[in-house]
Amino acid sequence: MVFKKLLGSLGIGAPAVNTVLHQPYAHPGATVTGDVRIKAGKQDITVEHVALSFAVHVENGYGDPVAVEFHRAEIAERFELSGGEEKIVPFECPMPWEAPISNVQGMHLDGIAVGVHTELRISEAGKEEISTKSDLDPFAIEPLPAQAAVLDAFGRLGIQFRGTGLAPDRLDGVRQELPFFQEIEFFSPPPLAEYLNDVWLTFVADAEGVDVVLTVDKLSRIAASDQTRFRESHDEAPSADWTGRIQGWLQETAEQRAR
């Protein structure tokens, strides 16, 4: 995957930047590799730094999406380029384990878009330093096997996907590094819709395993939401009975609300 950006904000003869990702997708905790190719324009330049900013753009319903950075990597320090000279900067960037999921089985999840910004700070003789950042170049985060097993269970239960977004908050009882968590929203299963509103799924993964947090929204006459949490290792999670766990908890919660 190649992203080519002419940094026009730097004026005529500005350097051209191509960001090349070896894979157009990654999993949480995986390493993203690629190259940033920088070619000077007509003038000699000094590149003060090159950085990659991985961000998720969230639809907020009020116009332009809101950009939330979840990982940043400085990939090059100061170097010189003569007019017309090109330099290739290779990079290896480990993704956070809590990176939000944007694609499942090749399908994009409505509500968020994940991508990478290429940031460049340059200077020319006799001029002030100028910083610029490319637009968000699309990049997909796909679920870990443990997360895919949970999502498959929702599908087997016939629980339909509704949307996804980010909550700028922290979850109780979960080790969380990022200052937000992703919520994947599903419609309530029809047999339980009288007692349950939407079902929310959140993953908080780390190197050892994944926390799976389920929440059902309150209805107008219910005082509070209900929530449960499961924890499994990466090795055991794909074979766990997620269908039984999810169905059992939703049924139990509905029965408690029906009393």
Secondary structure, DSSP 8 states (H G I E B T S, - for coil): -EEEEE-GGG-TT--EEEEEESSSEE-TT-EEEEEEEEE--SS-EEEEEEEEEEEEEE--SSSS-EEEEEEEEEEE--EEE-TT-EEEEEEEEE--TT----EETTEE-TTEEEEEEEEEEEE-TTS--EEEE---EE-EE---HHHHHHHHHHHHTT--EEEEEEESS--TTS---SS-EEEEEE---GGGTTT---EEEEEEE-SSEEEEEEEE---TT-SS-EEEEEEEETTTGGGS-HHHHHHHHHHHHHHHHH-
